[in-house]
Amino acid sequence: MKETVLSGIRPTGNLHLGNYFGALRNFIKMQYEHQCFFFIADLHSLTTHPKPDDFHGNVRRVLAEYLAAGLDPEVATIFVQSDIPEVSELYVLLNMLAYKGELERTASFKEKVRKQEDNVNAGLLTYPVLMAADILIHRPTKVPVGKDQEQHLEMTRVLARRFNNLYGQEIFPEPTAFNFGSDLLKIPGLDGSGKMGKSEGNGIFLADDEKTIHKKVMRAVTGSGPTEPNSAMPESIQNIFTLLRVVSTPDTVQYFLDKYNDCSIRYGDLKKQLAEDIYKLTLPIRERIEAISADNDYLHRITKHGAEKARESAQATLKLVRGAVGIKRF
Ligand code: TRP
């Protein structure tokens, strides 16, 4: 069944291989199978008071990276949250239905209170309401979310239900999580720790150049051995092979597996191959990131096009919402 899918992208950090082989590749595939909305959640990032230049720069960088990786503005609706004023209006209306107690109990809010105790603003408290407005304004059925966002999606369903009940109209469908299942590859970090992330020395970014990739990979944790043929693999070596499997050919993987199993493997060679194959895979993306970032006309054109499509959908919802609430023009 063709679903309406919506996903919000936080404008922070650079995309790394973990993002790419995780959600991003699924987004790229999904855009051809469903009606997709992707947007940069720039208003959300104001809760931490970024400098105005950083604020815009972050939107530009993240947008360029997603486009370079393969999100297609001719196929999906790709836009910037702050270009859609209808979202802010729905946010106001939904705030009237959100209770202080339930917002205070949200895990993400409690964490922020702990982390930035000198800036506990109302935007932080109502972060899930703004997210609900992002979602409900397009009335999607599916929202791909990670574990950390499940509670927010639940809050979205609560607000949708509460609105529908209060006004006696089925305006909002209750969206559920889009689960990628086994298509969501988990990419290990280079520091031997579980997952690839943003931290120094752990992740490889799509924007990294050849030297940086090489340096990071050569520093990856491996250890020594094995000394017995066909030994079990320690986790750090398994991690290198997991990375090799996603970026190299099956022949290359087999070549190094055989070398591992007959104890002749040299980890320097393995990592050199891995670095080279990561470089080959990411080079075209990096070139596109650079080209798109420098092309303001293109970014202007596609965000304008995206905003037009998104506003059409948002205005249709808002018309129903205003009608239900009883907002009428004289
Ligand atoms: N809160 C999400 C995050 O931190 C980003 C986001 C904002 C979002 N609005 C959204 C995600 C709507 C999905 C749908 O990752």
Residues whose N, C-alpha, C, O or C-beta is under 5 A from the ligand:
A	BS01	LIG	L6 S7 G8 I9 R10 A41 M131 D134 I135
